[in-house]
Amino acid sequence: MTATAARSKVDGALLRFRIMAFTTGVVLLAGTIALILKEVVHVKHMEPGTGLLWLGHGYLYLVYVGTVLNLGLKLRWPFLRIVLVAAAGTIPTMSFVAEHFVTKRVRASVGSGVAGPSLPAAERVD
């Protein structure tokens, strides 16, 4: 596999991960705010909306975990890193933080052409 093809695969996986990290994070944050409004501030008639937000987050989280697995397997991440990045989708605002650090690390290792430990030898950009 050529360096350009390997980089293209990683770039595509990174883009899909970033989209799902933001989407999952926004829906989780909206669900958390709705839950606080419903339980703490006692805003009436919040139940159908909060239930739909949590249902949406559940399905989006499954897609998010799939994108984390896809990116992690392409870059041969350690199992603990995959688990931690996947778990970030369950804590409000942490998917935004995880997306920032993952994007920074992937772009540094792929974009600079440096053979870092996160890229397998066949996918390093020379």
Steps between C-alpha positions, in 0.01 A plus 500: 500500500637839408548775754233714332242221512578427865472867587170525313356209701612654828365844397160348417484310828603814689230708329231244583622489862496880528145525363372237741690647797335838445157354429505268800635778722232749399215252552644388835537860614145582390369194684688595814367856491146372440534258791621778730213722390252220561627374836658804665309797360177296472411609149176321413438298186867412440457122500440426131790724399749361748410145412557568131833668572621202701378258235679703234818510705489124546488430127752772418733366768502160332606662173759706693650183650515352150694800372736480800562132429555572132754775567666312786546183298636690199757672722559192717422677824541316828175353633492740795511804270208366296299441819578845641412683178181296470409573863537873431168482317321426827618805698356840407756715309772231513444392139604854398820469706574153365441620142745785549782284634441211258495736200814678618686173554391339173579808292842530664590138434350474151546854372864541594604171349672401823486130567328513837388211716135563415541407134585152375805475280291436187299819552775745593539796273857533382 
